[in-house]
Amino acid sequence: MTRLKLEDIAGEKPIKLTIEIPARLHRDLVDYGLMLNGGRGDGAPGPADLVPPMLARFVAGDRAFRKQRQGG
């Protein structure tokens, strides 16, 4: 089985954010949610569930951002 980069999508209190994404990206996110759920549609996380943890992982992995944020 393919190891996906996104594992835990536990929720916190959400802040509403409205964005527009290309249709191709939406389809990719739907497919990603299906794969994350073992190919099953029932209970698969949708794009709105995936984007926050994906962005958080991206920001957390950005070394330049962390370094700059720490004042270095």
C-alpha atoms as an extended CHARMM CRD file, in Angstrom:
* protein
*
        72  EXT
         1         1  MET       CA              0.0000000000        0.0000000000        0.0000000000  PROA      1               0.0000000000
         2         2  THR       CA              1.2080000000        3.4980000000       -0.8040000000  PROA      2               0.0000000000
         3         3  ARG       CA              2.2990000000        5.5520000000        2.1780000000  PROA      3               0.0000000000
         4         4  LEU       CA              0.5300000000        8.8910000000        2.0230000000  PROA      4               0.0000000000
         5         5  LYS       CA              2.0890000000       11.9780000000        3.5740000000  PROA      5               0.0000000000
         6         6  LEU       CA             -1.1060000000       12.8970000000        5.3850000000  PROA      6               0.0000000000
         7         7  GLU       CA             -2.0440000000       10.5920000000        8.2200000000  PROA      7               0.0000000000
         8         8  ASP       CA             -4.0030000000       12.1240000000       11.0680000000  PROA      8               0.0000000000
         9         9  ILE       CA             -6.6430000000       14.7100000000       10.2520000000  PROA      9               0.0000000000
        10        10  ALA       CA             -7.9660000000       15.1680000000       13.7700000000  PROA      10              0.0000000000
        11        11  GLY       CA             -9.9340000000       18.3580000000       14.0720000000  PROA      11              0.0000000000
        12        12  GLU       CA             -9.5850000000       21.4950000000       16.0970000000  PROA      12              0.0000000000
        13        13  LYS       CA            -12.0550000000       24.3240000000       16.3020000000  PROA      13              0.0000000000
        14        14  PRO       CA            -12.2020000000       25.5070000000       12.6880000000  PROA      14              0.0000000000
        15        15  ILE       CA            -11.8920000000       29.0370000000       11.3700000000  PROA      15              0.0000000000
        16        16  LYS       CA            -13.9680000000       29.5690000000        8.2400000000  PROA      16              0.0000000000
        17        17  LEU       CA            -11.9400000000       30.3240000000        5.1290000000  PROA      17              0.0000000000
        18        18  THR       CA            -13.3200000000       30.5690000000        1.6210000000  PROA      18              0.0000000000
        19        19  ILE       CA            -10.9810000000       29.8140000000       -1.2840000000  PROA      19              0.0000000000
        20        20  GLU       CA            -11.2560000000       28.9270000000       -4.9330000000  PROA      20              0.0000000000
        21        21  ILE       CA             -9.2050000000       26.0560000000       -6.2940000000  PROA      21              0.0000000000
        22        22  PRO       CA             -8.8790000000       24.6960000000       -9.8130000000  PROA      22              0.0000000000
        23        23  ALA       CA            -11.2150000000       21.8350000000      -10.7280000000  PROA      23              0.0000000000
        24        24  ARG       CA             -8.2190000000       19.5620000000      -11.3290000000  PROA      24              0.0000000000
        25        25  LEU       CA             -6.9560000000       20.1420000000       -7.7790000000  PROA      25              0.0000000000
        26        26  HSD       CA            -10.4500000000       19.4410000000       -6.4160000000  PROA      26              0.0000000000
        27        27  ARG       CA            -10.5320000000       16.1180000000       -8.2670000000  PROA      27              0.0000000000
        28        28  ASP       CA             -7.0670000000       15.2650000000       -6.9400000000  PROA      28              0.0000000000
        29        29  LEU       CA             -8.1720000000       16.0460000000       -3.3780000000  PROA      29              0.0000000000
        30        30  VAL       CA            -11.2740000000       13.8750000000       -3.7710000000  PROA      30              0.0000000000
        31        31  ASP       CA             -9.0720000000       11.0250000000       -5.0400000000  PROA      31              0.0000000000
        32        32  TYR       CA             -6.6060000000       11.5800000000       -2.1850000000  PROA      32              0.0000000000
        33        33  GLY       CA             -9.4370000000       11.3250000000        0.3370000000  PROA      33              0.0000000000
        34        34  LEU       CA            -10.5790000000        8.0770000000       -1.2330000000  PROA      34              0.0000000000
        35        35  MET       CA             -7.0570000000        6.6250000000       -1.1050000000  PROA      35              0.0000000000
        36        36  LEU       CA             -6.6420000000        7.7890000000        2.4860000000  PROA      36              0.0000000000
        37        37  ASN       CA             -9.8460000000        5.8830000000        3.2690000000  PROA      37              0.0000000000
        38        38  GLY       CA             -8.6350000000        2.7030000000        1.6000000000  PROA      38              0.0000000000
        39        39  GLY       CA            -10.5460000000        3.3500000000       -1.6330000000  PROA      39              0.0000000000
        40        40  ARG       CA            -13.9310000000        3.4530000000        0.0830000000  PROA      40              0.0000000000
        41        41  GLY       CA            -16.2300000000        6.3880000000       -0.5910000000  PROA      41              0.0000000000
        42        42  ASP       CA            -18.2120000000        6.0810000000        2.6370000000  PROA      42              0.0000000000
        43        43  GLY       CA            -16.4420000000        8.1110000000        5.2940000000  PROA      43              0.0000000000
        44        44  ALA       CA            -13.7110000000        9.3840000000        2.9930000000  PROA      44              0.0000000000
        45        45  PRO       CA            -12.5020000000       12.8640000000        3.9590000000  PROA      45              0.0000000000
        46        46  GLY       CA            -13.4720000000       15.5330000000        1.4640000000  PROA      46              0.0000000000
        47        47  PRO       CA            -11.3040000000       18.3670000000        0.1730000000  PROA      47              0.0000000000
        48        48  ALA       CA            -12.3990000000       20.7070000000        2.9840000000  PROA      48              0.0000000000
        49        49  ASP       CA            -11.1900000000       18.1080000000        5.5140000000  PROA      49              0.0000000000
        50        50  LEU       CA             -7.8610000000       17.5650000000        3.7550000000  PROA      50              0.0000000000
        51        51  VAL       CA             -6.6980000000       21.0980000000        3.0130000000  PROA      51              0.0000000000
        52        52  PRO       CA             -6.0820000000       22.2690000000        6.6160000000  PROA      52              0.0000000000
        53        53  PRO       CA             -3.8160000000       19.3650000000        7.6510000000  PROA      53              0.0000000000
        54        54  MET       CA             -2.0380000000       19.4890000000        4.2830000000  PROA      54              0.0000000000
        55        55  LEU       CA             -1.2910000000       23.1770000000        4.7260000000  PROA      55              0.0000000000
        56        56  ALA       CA             -0.2070000000       22.6140000000        8.3170000000  PROA      56              0.0000000000
        57        57  ARG       CA              2.1880000000       19.8680000000        7.2220000000  PROA      57              0.0000000000
        58        58  PHE       CA              3.5570000000       22.0720000000        4.4590000000  PROA      58              0.0000000000
        59        59  VAL       CA              4.1930000000       24.9830000000        6.8290000000  PROA      59              0.0000000000
        60        60  ALA       CA              5.6850000000       22.7210000000        9.5080000000  PROA      60              0.0000000000
        61        61  GLY       CA              8.0870000000       21.2490000000        6.9620000000  PROA      61              0.0000000000
        62        62  ASP       CA              9.3010000000       24.6000000000        5.6380000000  PROA      62              0.0000000000
        63        63  ARG       CA             12.7430000000       24.9930000000        7.1970000000  PROA      63              0.0000000000
        64        64  ALA       CA             13.2280000000       28.5410000000        5.9430000000  PROA      64              0.0000000000
        65        65  PHE       CA              9.9280000000       29.5760000000        7.5160000000  PROA      65              0.0000000000
        66        66  ARG       CA             10.8400000000       28.0000000000       10.8720000000  PROA      66              0.0000000000
        67        67  LYS       CA             14.2750000000       29.5690000000       10.8280000000  PROA      67              0.0000000000
        68        68  GLN       CA             12.9190000000       33.0110000000        9.9930000000  PROA      68              0.0000000000
        69        69  ARG       CA             10.1680000000       32.6860000000       12.5890000000  PROA      69              0.0000000000
        70        70  GLN       CA             12.7140000000       31.8400000000       15.2680000000  PROA      70              0.0000000000
        71        71  GLY       CA             14.6040000000       35.0050000000       14.4040000000  PROA      71              0.0000000000
        72        72  GLY       CA             17.4620000000       33.3700000000       12.6250000000  PROA      72              0.0000000000
